[in-house]
Amino acid sequence: MLVAGVLLHLPMYLMAAPMHYRLVGMPMTTGMLFGMVLIPLGLILATFGLAPQQLSSGTASAGIQDHLHYLHVADGAPLNRAHLTLVAVLVVALAVDVMKPATLGFVMPGLTHEYRISKETGAYLILVALTGTTLGSIAWGWLGDRFGRRAAVLLSALMFMGTSICGAMPSFGWNLGMCFLMGASAGGLLPITFTLMAEAIPAAHRGWLLVALGSIGTSAGYFLAAGAAAWLEPRYSWRALWLLGLPTGAVIIVLNHWIPESSRFLASQGRWVEARAALARFAGTGKARVEEDSPDHPGAPVLDDPHLVTGLKDLLRGSNSALTCGLLICGVAWGLANFGFLLWLPVNLVKLGVNPSGANRLLADSAVIALPGIGLVVWLYHRWSTVRSLVLFIGLTTVALIAFAALDLLAVRQGMLVTLATAGLLVSVSGVIAMLIPYAAEIYPVQLRGTGSGVVAASSKFGGILGALLGVLGLFEHLALAAGLIALAMLMAGVTLLRHGVETRGLSLEEIQANIRRASHRVAPAVLPER
């Protein structure tokens, strides 16, 4: 039904071929209106079909009663073909996810020209998309903890396909609505892919593969967006870039055969038969490659959490609160730096004495310099320390921002110093986002992992929304003030994570949880004696 609804929009698009696919001002056809009914109806039916049986049978209590009983592939097991296949499939899914919002920059010129709107009005499209990704990250993370990781991935792909009708909308208002839904679907897939991978990969390889997944998937997504724009837009107009959502979303649906559900999630829901079947996919029938964490299992960590974490409120209370605050502050600060400070940097570089063409060349050269930094991030995260690597790059971002503030206040116009500050900021900002969500996917308990990863991902998008609004108000025209405020937020995040962060390198997810609870209990006596 969803695919049929999308296809009903294509006749109007194809009929406009003689006008280079210009649809502005045309009335919606009966087929298009009927298609817009079929798409949400099909999505609702698919959601019902993907809902876990417990939600309809009322037996979800089994998962709550046995929430200390998990099954998973042994964390010392070597990588096998099933693991590598999952990584490859999730790279494709993440590339498709990144491709959607990355396309915004390529459709803007054609969109503003066809609808005859100003660039300022067209910028609402980006703001609406960022708002959609923010809310989508939270909603899809919550959905992943209720319906399952695989179900959330498939529903996100269906929304990709449904929102592709944005390419056939005859008015800018309809584009805004569809773009919001597109952002919601794109924002949700990112944290869920990290969550699923964190729960499927053995501890010895989990960290570096998570960071590599984000780096490769993001780069591939931007490459696909740029390639599609160069190949399709000149002949089929900017609308073809939106219509690509149908085939790219279908690719994820086709690949669902290689996307298993997380055994940890299934076991936490009391679905033991399905959990063991998922384990067999990665460990075969060898019992030595399966670990069971339960109170009566010898050597299993004791997970005596006083309450079962189940929702958004649990992110900011108990053993999760301090870590969550540090990650959220970091996410917002990163969004301000990436979607605010860096967007206005070409203008500010001119103020620092760099000519306009030189500013663009400087940013391009600095971006090339920043590429090897991703390899350094993967190496440090895997070989040195996960939390210290994240704090290190937060600190480097802070130093780079302070350097820009100093250059502005002292009226320094030395080209080499400006280049070093620019390259340092691009390297450090890329490193922070490469580790932020993977780290979040490792530190939360299984019932909250999707929600926690989603909220942390949403914080970076919220920082982008805030950066866009502050840019309109003129904050980033004051280089020293903007750099100083973002540096202060980064410093707060770094100090919080340095104090309350826990090491995850080489540890099982259950051991990480035990360490977080022990760390929070060490702080508890200072605040609990009066209770």
KOLRO-786630 format. One record per residue (C-alpha): x, y, z; chain; residue in one letter. Coordinates in Angstrom, 2 decimals. Layout:
REM residues N
      px      py      pz cadena residuo
       X       Y       Z      A       a
...
END
This chain:
REM residues 531
      px      py      pz cadena residuo
    0.00    0.00    0.00      A       m
    2.81    2.38    0.86      A       l
    4.64    1.72   -2.41      A       v
    1.41    2.07   -4.38      A       a
    0.77    5.40   -2.69      A       g
    4.19    6.67   -3.77      A       v
    3.78    5.40   -7.34      A       l
    0.48    7.28   -7.67      A       l
    2.49   10.51   -7.42      A       h
    4.77    9.69  -10.36      A       l
    2.34   10.35  -13.28      A       p
    2.15   14.05  -12.44      A       m
    5.94   14.24  -12.20      A       y
    6.44   12.44  -15.52      A       l
    3.85   14.60  -17.31      A       m
    5.92   17.66  -16.39      A       a
    8.99   16.36  -18.26      A       a
    8.59   18.85  -21.16      A       p
    8.78   21.68  -18.56      A       m
   11.89   20.17  -16.95      A       h
    9.68   18.68  -14.24      A       y
    8.38   22.00  -12.90      A       r
    5.24   21.30  -10.85      A       l
    4.85   24.58   -9.00      A       v
    1.26   25.82   -8.89      A       g
   -0.30   22.65  -10.30      A       m
   -3.35   21.23   -8.47      A       p
   -3.05   17.90   -6.65      A       m
   -4.59   15.09   -8.70      A       t
   -7.11   12.59   -7.34      A       t
   -4.48    9.87   -7.62      A       g
   -2.03   11.88   -5.53      A       m
   -4.62   12.52   -2.82      A       l
   -5.56    8.85   -2.75      A       f
   -1.86    7.96   -2.55      A       g
   -1.45   10.25    0.45      A       m
   -4.10    8.19    2.21      A       v
   -2.54    4.86    1.26      A       l
    0.95    5.78    2.53      A       i
    0.12    6.40    6.22      A       p
   -2.38    3.54    6.21      A       l
    0.26    1.16    4.88      A       g
    2.74    2.43    7.49      A       l
    0.21    1.84   10.29      A       i
   -0.45   -1.71    9.14      A       l
    3.28   -2.41    8.85      A       a
    3.78   -1.05   12.37      A       t
    1.10   -3.38   13.67      A       f
    2.74   -6.31   11.90      A       g
    6.16   -5.51   13.37      A       l
    4.89   -4.98   16.93      A       a
    6.15   -7.65   19.37      A       p
    3.59  -10.26   20.34      A       q
    3.83   -9.23   24.00      A       q
    2.29   -5.83   23.25      A       l
   -0.89   -7.43   21.99      A       s
   -1.01  -10.45   24.30      A       s
   -0.20   -8.67   27.55      A       g
    2.63  -11.05   28.42      A       t
    5.38   -8.46   28.44      A       a
    5.66   -8.94   32.19      A       s
    7.74  -12.05   31.56      A       a
   10.51   -9.87   30.24      A       g
   10.29   -7.59   33.30      A       i
   10.35  -10.47   35.77      A       q
   13.46  -11.94   34.16      A       d
   15.16   -8.67   33.26      A       h
   18.43   -9.85   34.85      A       l
   18.60  -12.82   32.50      A       h
   20.37  -12.14   29.20      A       y
   21.85  -14.25   26.44      A       l
   24.48  -12.99   24.04      A       h
   27.41  -14.02   21.89      A       v
   30.49  -14.46   24.09      A       a
   32.46  -11.21   24.17      A       d
   35.68  -13.09   23.54      A       g
   34.41  -14.80   20.40      A       a
   36.23  -13.99   17.14      A       p
   34.53  -12.06   14.36      A       l
   32.89  -14.31   11.79      A       n
   31.05  -13.89    8.50      A       r
   27.74  -13.11   10.21      A       a
   29.29  -10.24   12.17      A       h
   30.98   -8.77    9.09      A       l
   27.81   -9.15    7.03      A       t
   25.84   -7.25    9.67      A       l
   28.47   -4.48    9.69      A       v
   28.32   -4.19    5.88      A       a
   24.51   -4.06    5.85      A       v
   24.41   -1.41    8.59      A       l
   26.98    0.69    6.71      A       v
   24.61    0.67    3.72      A       v
   21.66    1.57    5.98      A       a
   23.59    4.40    7.61      A       l
   24.77    5.72    4.24      A       a
   21.15    5.85    3.04      A       v
   20.20    7.56    6.30      A       d
   22.89   10.25    5.95      A       v
   22.14   10.69    2.25      A       m
   18.62   12.03    2.90      A       k
   19.50   15.15    4.97      A       p
   22.74   15.64    2.99      A       a
   20.58   16.08   -0.12      A       t
   19.11   19.27    1.36      A       l
   22.08   21.37    0.29      A       g
   21.83   20.12   -3.30      A       f
   18.07   20.70   -3.71      A       v
   18.08   24.24   -2.28      A       m
   19.14   26.13   -5.45      A       p
   16.59   24.42   -7.69      A       g
   13.86   24.50   -5.04      A       l
   14.18   28.24   -4.31      A       t
   14.29   28.99   -8.05      A       h
   11.17   26.95   -8.90      A       e
    9.07   28.20   -6.00      A       y
   10.45   31.74   -6.44      A       r
   11.28   32.15   -2.78      A       i
   14.23   33.83   -1.11      A       s
   17.13   31.90    0.36      A       k
   15.98   32.99    3.81      A       e
   12.56   31.43    3.21      A       t
   14.18   28.34    1.74      A       g
   16.26   28.00    4.91      A       a
   13.04   27.04    6.73      A       y
   13.35   23.71    4.91      A       l
   16.65   23.02    6.71      A       i
   15.23   24.17   10.04      A       l
   12.18   21.93    9.65      A       v
   14.37   18.98    8.65      A       a
   16.62   19.46   11.70      A       l
   13.55   19.62   13.93      A       t
   12.32   16.38   12.39      A       g
   15.66   14.63   12.97      A       t
   15.69   15.81   16.60      A       t
   12.24   14.46   17.38      A       l
   12.80   11.39   15.22      A       g
   15.94   10.41   17.12      A       s
   14.00   10.43   20.38      A       i
   10.90    8.71   19.00      A       a
   12.77    6.00   17.11      A       w
   15.09    5.33   20.04      A       g
   12.05    4.78   22.25      A       w
   10.46    2.62   19.56      A       l
   13.61    0.51   19.31      A       g
   13.40   -0.25   23.03      A       d
    9.73   -1.24   22.73      A       r
    9.39   -2.91   19.31      A       f
   12.98   -4.03   18.81      A       g
   16.02   -2.77   16.96      A       r
   15.27   -4.54   13.68      A       r
   11.63   -3.39   13.63      A       a
   12.72    0.23   14.14      A       a
   15.19   -0.02   11.23      A       v
   12.50   -1.42    8.92      A       l
    9.90    1.19    9.92      A       l
   12.44    3.95    9.33      A       s
   13.11    2.54    5.85      A       a
    9.37    2.52    5.14      A       l
    9.16    6.19    6.11      A       m
   12.08    6.89    3.76      A       f
   10.01    5.41    0.97      A       m
    6.81    7.20    1.95      A       g
    8.37   10.66    2.27      A       t
    9.94   10.39   -1.19      A       s
    6.70   11.98   -2.49      A       i
    8.30   15.25   -1.40      A       c
    9.71   15.25   -4.94      A       g
    6.21   15.53   -6.42      A       a
    4.80   18.27   -4.18      A       m
    3.54   21.29   -6.17      A       p
    3.87   23.79   -3.31      A       s
    6.58   24.79   -0.84      A       f
    4.24   24.22    2.11      A       g
    3.80   20.55    1.22      A       w
    7.57   20.26    0.91      A       n
    7.98   21.58    4.45      A       l
    5.58   18.95    5.80      A       g
    7.17   16.08    3.92      A       m
   10.67   17.30    4.81      A       c
    9.77   17.21    8.50      A       f
    8.69   13.57    8.18      A       l
   11.79   12.77    6.14      A       m
   13.94   14.24    8.91      A       g
   12.04   12.22   11.50      A       a
   12.78    8.97    9.67      A       s
   16.42    9.88    9.04      A       a
   17.03   10.94   12.63      A       g
   15.76    7.64   13.96      A       g
   17.90    5.25   11.96      A       l
   21.25    6.60   13.19      A       l
   20.99    5.67   16.91      A       p
   19.24    2.37   16.18      A       i
   22.03    1.11   13.91      A       t
   24.58    1.86   16.63      A       f
   22.40    0.19   19.25      A       t
   21.94   -2.98   17.21      A       l
   25.62   -3.20   16.40      A       m
   26.71   -2.58   20.01      A       a
   24.59   -5.54   21.12      A       e
   25.74   -7.92   18.37      A       a
   29.53   -7.39   18.14      A       i
   31.90   -9.04   20.68      A       p
   33.50   -6.62   23.15      A       a
   37.01   -7.03   21.73      A       a
   35.91   -5.47   18.42      A       h
   32.85   -3.45   19.39      A       r
   34.46   -0.05   19.98      A       g
   36.48    0.39   16.81      A       w
   33.76   -1.07   14.60      A       l
   31.18    1.34   16.04      A       l
   33.39    4.35   15.31      A       v
   34.33    2.99   11.87      A       a
   30.63    2.38   11.10      A       l
   29.80    6.01   11.82      A       g
   32.78    7.38    9.90      A       s
   32.39    5.21    6.78      A       i
   28.59    5.43    6.72      A       g
   28.63    9.22    7.03      A       t
   31.27    9.67    4.33      A       s
   29.45    7.26    2.01      A       a
   26.15    9.09    2.57      A       g
   27.60   12.47    1.58      A       y
   29.31   10.86   -1.42      A       f
   26.03    9.29   -2.56      A       l
   24.19   12.60   -2.16      A       a
   26.80   14.48   -4.18      A       a
   26.95   11.76   -6.85      A       g
   23.17   11.62   -7.20      A       a
   23.00   15.40   -7.52      A       a
   25.66   15.44  -10.24      A       a
   24.08   12.53  -12.14      A       w
   20.32   13.13  -11.81      A       l
   19.65   16.80  -11.09      A       e
   20.76   18.30  -14.45      A       p
   18.41   16.00  -16.39      A       r
   15.55   15.26  -13.97      A       y
   15.62   18.39  -11.77      A       s
   16.09   18.63   -8.01      A       w
   12.89   16.64   -7.48      A       r
   14.62   13.40   -8.50      A       a
   16.83   13.64   -5.41      A       l
   13.76   13.37   -3.16      A       w
   12.17   10.62   -5.26      A       l
   15.30    8.52   -4.68      A       l
   13.86    7.77   -1.24      A       g
   11.70    5.02   -2.77      A       l
   14.49    2.83   -4.20      A       p
   17.02    3.58   -1.43      A       t
   14.49    2.74    1.28      A       g
   13.61   -0.43   -0.62      A       a
   17.29   -1.44   -0.50      A       v
   17.12   -1.54    3.30      A       i
   13.92   -3.61    3.16      A       i
   15.62   -6.09    0.82      A       v
   18.63   -6.30    3.14      A       l
   16.44   -7.07    6.17      A       n
   17.27  -10.77    5.73      A       h
   20.76   -9.94    7.05      A       w
   19.52   -7.70    9.88      A       i
   18.77   -9.98   12.85      A       p
   17.10   -8.82   16.02      A       e
   19.37   -8.25   19.02      A       s
   19.56  -11.37   21.21      A       s
   19.91   -9.11   24.26      A       r
   16.67   -7.33   23.40      A       f
   14.82  -10.61   22.75      A       l
   16.04  -12.12   26.02      A       a
   15.06   -8.99   27.97      A       s
   11.53   -9.44   26.59      A       q
   11.41  -13.08   27.68      A       g
   11.50  -14.31   24.06      A       r
   14.04  -17.06   24.73      A       w
   13.43  -19.20   21.62      A       v
   13.97  -16.21   19.32      A       e
   16.99  -15.09   21.34      A       a
   18.68  -18.47   20.94      A       r
   17.90  -18.50   17.21      A       a
   19.52  -15.07   16.84      A       a
   22.54  -16.30   18.79      A       l
   22.92  -19.32   16.51      A       a
   23.31  -16.92   13.63      A       r
   26.50  -15.48   15.13      A       f
   27.80  -18.33   17.28      A       a
   26.51  -21.48   15.60      A       g
   25.73  -24.26   18.04      A       t
   28.91  -23.91   20.11      A       g
   27.94  -23.32   23.74      A       k
   31.38  -21.89   24.48      A       a
   30.55  -18.92   22.28      A       r
   27.36  -18.06   24.18      A       v
   27.30  -16.25   27.52      A       e
   24.39  -16.22   29.93      A       e
   24.09  -13.47   32.49      A       d
   21.65  -14.38   35.25      A       s
   21.79  -14.35   39.06      A       p
   22.27  -18.13   39.23      A       d
   24.89  -18.36   36.46      A       h
   28.46  -18.85   37.78      A       p
   30.69  -15.84   37.19      A       g
   27.90  -13.65   35.84      A       a
   27.94  -10.00   36.96      A       p
   25.29   -9.11   39.52      A       v
   22.99   -6.50   38.05      A       l
   21.01   -5.43   41.09      A       d
   19.49   -2.25   39.76      A       d
   16.85   -1.02   42.26      A       p
   14.42   -0.24   39.46      A       h
   14.02   -1.34   35.87      A       l
   14.87    1.57   33.59      A       v
   12.20    1.87   30.96      A       t
   11.71    5.44   29.72      A       g
   13.01    8.93   29.08      A       l
   12.79    9.98   32.73      A       k
   15.25    7.24   33.68      A       d
   17.99    8.91   31.63      A       l
   18.22   11.70   34.19      A       l
   17.98    9.76   37.41      A       r
   19.91    7.05   39.19      A       g
   23.23    5.78   37.87      A       s
   22.60    7.20   34.37      A       n
   22.04   10.84   35.30      A       s
   25.56   12.30   35.43      A       a
   26.71   10.53   32.27      A       l
   23.58   11.57   30.41      A       t
   24.03   15.22   31.40      A       c
   27.63   15.20   30.15      A       g
   26.68   13.62   26.83      A       l
   23.71   15.96   26.30      A       l
   25.81   19.07   26.96      A       i
   28.43   17.72   24.56      A       c
   25.79   17.03   21.90      A       g
   24.29   20.51   22.09      A       v
   27.74   22.13   22.06      A       a
   28.74   20.03   19.04      A       w
   25.58   21.08   17.19      A       g
   26.35   24.74   17.91      A       l
   29.90   24.30   16.65      A       a
   29.03   22.29   13.53      A       n
   25.76   23.90   12.40      A       f
   26.50   27.37   13.73      A       g
   30.14   28.29   14.14      A       f
   31.43   26.33   11.13      A       l
   28.63   27.54    8.85      A       l
   29.55   31.14    9.63      A       w
   33.29   30.48    9.56      A       l
   33.80   31.55    5.89      A       p
   32.39   34.98    6.77      A       v
   34.51   35.24    9.90      A       n
   37.66   34.11    8.10      A       l
   37.29   37.14    5.84      A       v
   37.21   39.28    9.00      A       k
   40.46   37.61   10.06      A       l
   42.13   38.83    6.89      A       g
   41.52   35.91    4.52      A       v
   40.08   36.90    1.13      A       n
   36.74   35.23    0.18      A       p
   38.18   32.80   -2.37      A       s
   41.04   32.03   -0.01      A       g
   38.54   31.30    2.78      A       a
   36.83   28.60    0.72      A       n
   40.19   27.13   -0.28      A       r
   41.34   27.19    3.34      A       l
   38.25   25.29    4.48      A       l
   38.70   22.73    1.70      A       a
   42.39   22.23    2.58      A       d
   41.57   21.96    6.27      A       s
   38.90   19.34    5.53      A       a
   41.49   17.25    3.67      A       v
   43.85   17.62    6.63      A       i
   41.04   16.45    8.93      A       a
   40.46   13.15    7.07      A       l
   43.38   11.24    8.69      A       p
   41.98   12.36   12.03      A       g
   39.20    9.78   11.73      A       i
   41.80    7.00   11.57      A       g
   43.38    8.42   14.71      A       l
   39.97    8.44   16.42      A       v
   39.37    4.77   15.58      A       v
   42.84    3.81   16.82      A       w
   42.59    5.74   20.09      A       l
   39.05    4.50   20.81      A       y
   40.14    0.89   20.26      A       h
   43.68    0.86   21.66      A       r
   43.80    3.54   24.37      A       w
   40.51    4.47   26.03      A       s
   36.95    5.16   24.92      A       t
   35.95    7.81   27.46      A       v
   39.40    9.46   27.54      A       r
   39.48    9.62   23.74      A       s
   36.09   11.36   23.74      A       l
   37.23   13.78   26.46      A       v
   40.49   14.40   24.57      A       l
   38.70   15.50   21.41      A       f
   36.24   17.57   23.43      A       i
   39.29   19.28   24.93      A       g
   40.85   19.81   21.49      A       l
   37.60   21.39   20.27      A       t
   37.64   23.70   23.29      A       t
   41.25   24.71   22.60      A       v
   40.50   25.37   18.90      A       a
   37.53   27.58   19.79      A       l
   39.58   29.50   22.37      A       i
   42.24   29.99   19.69      A       a
   39.65   31.60   17.38      A       f
   38.47   33.85   20.22      A       a
   42.06   34.91   20.90      A       a
   42.76   35.58   17.22      A       l
   39.70   37.85   17.07      A       d
   40.32   39.69   20.34      A       l
   44.01   40.24   19.61      A       l
   43.29   41.16   15.97      A       a
   45.80   38.57   14.74      A       v
   45.84   38.23   10.95      A       r
   48.59   35.60   10.57      A       q
   47.59   33.09    7.89      A       g
   49.36   30.07    9.37      A       m
   47.70   30.49   12.77      A       l
   44.26   30.80   11.16      A       v
   44.93   27.65    9.11      A       t
   46.04   25.68   12.18      A       l
   42.99   26.81   14.18      A       a
   40.64   25.88   11.31      A       t
   42.20   22.47   10.73      A       a
   42.26   21.78   14.47      A       g
   38.58   22.62   14.82      A       l
   37.54   20.43   11.88      A       l
   39.61   17.48   13.17      A       v
   38.33   17.76   16.73      A       s
   34.68   18.33   15.83      A       v
   34.74   15.32   13.50      A       s
   36.30   13.22   16.26      A       g
   33.70   14.21   18.84      A       v
   30.69   13.20   16.75      A       i
   32.45   10.01   15.59      A       a
   32.63    8.85   19.24      A       m
   29.61   10.50   20.89      A       l
   26.78    8.21   19.77      A       i
   28.88    4.99   19.75      A       p
   29.83    5.70   23.36      A       y
   26.18    6.33   24.25      A       a
   25.23    3.00   22.64      A       a
   27.65    1.22   25.00      A       e
   26.79    2.74   28.38      A       i
   23.02    2.34   28.71      A       y
   21.22   -0.83   29.87      A       p
   19.45   -2.94   27.27      A       v
   15.96   -1.60   28.12      A       q
   17.18    1.98   27.66      A       l
   19.94    1.67   25.05      A       r
   17.87    2.77   22.05      A       g
   16.22    5.61   23.96      A       t
   19.53    6.83   25.40      A       g
   21.32    6.72   22.05      A       s
   18.38    8.49   20.42      A       g
   18.26   11.32   22.97      A       v
   22.02   11.89   22.73      A       v
   21.77   11.95   18.92      A       a
   18.83   14.36   19.22      A       a
   20.90   16.71   21.39      A       s
   23.37   17.24   18.54      A       s
   20.50   18.09   16.18      A       k
   18.94   20.39   18.78      A       f
   22.28   22.17   18.96      A       g
   21.98   22.63   15.19      A       g
   18.51   24.16   15.55      A       i
   19.82   26.45   18.28      A       l
   22.80   27.34   16.10      A       g
   20.53   28.25   13.18      A       a
   18.38   30.49   15.38      A       l
   21.39   32.18   16.99      A       l
   22.83   32.70   13.52      A       g
   19.69   34.58   12.49      A       v
   20.06   36.71   15.64      A       l
   23.62   37.56   14.64      A       g
   25.58   35.79   17.41      A       l
   28.12   34.21   15.06      A       f
   29.01   37.56   13.58      A       e
   30.77   38.18   16.93      A       h
   33.53   35.60   16.52      A       l
   35.12   35.85   19.97      A       a
   31.78   35.78   21.82      A       l
   30.43   32.80   19.87      A       a
   33.68   30.83   20.18      A       a
   33.91   31.57   23.90      A       g
   30.35   30.47   24.70      A       l
   30.66   27.19   22.76      A       i
   34.07   26.54   24.30      A       a
   32.54   26.98   27.77      A       l
   29.82   24.42   26.99      A       a
   32.43   21.99   25.62      A       m
   34.54   22.48   28.75      A       l
   31.53   21.68   30.97      A       m
   30.88   18.51   29.00      A       a
   34.51   17.43   29.14      A       g
   34.77   17.95   32.91      A       v
   31.51   16.07   33.53      A       t
   32.55   13.10   31.40      A       l
   36.06   13.06   32.85      A       l
   34.58   12.83   36.34      A       r
   31.64   10.49   35.75      A       h
   32.53    8.67   32.52      A       g
   33.36    4.96   32.62      A       v
   35.70    2.93   30.47      A       e
   34.03    0.64   27.92      A       t
   37.03   -0.64   25.94      A       r
   37.12   -4.44   25.87      A       g
   34.33   -4.80   28.46      A       l
   31.04   -6.59   27.99      A       s
   27.92   -4.43   28.06      A       l
   26.94   -6.12   31.34      A       e
   30.32   -5.31   32.92      A       e
   29.96   -1.68   31.82      A       i
   26.59   -1.51   33.58      A       q
   28.05   -2.99   36.75      A       a
   30.88   -0.42   36.69      A       n
   28.44    2.48   36.21      A       i
   26.39    1.37   39.20      A       r
   29.45    0.91   41.38      A       r
   30.66    4.40   40.39      A       a
   27.29    5.95   41.26      A       s
   27.19    4.12   44.59      A       h
   30.56    5.59   45.54      A       r
   29.04    9.05   45.20      A       v
   25.79    8.12   46.94      A       a
   26.96    8.24   50.62      A       p
   27.65   11.98   50.30      A       a
   24.02   12.71   49.46      A       v
   22.03    9.88   51.05      A       l
   22.77    9.87   54.84      A       p
   19.92   12.27   55.65      A       e
   17.30   10.13   53.91      A       r
END
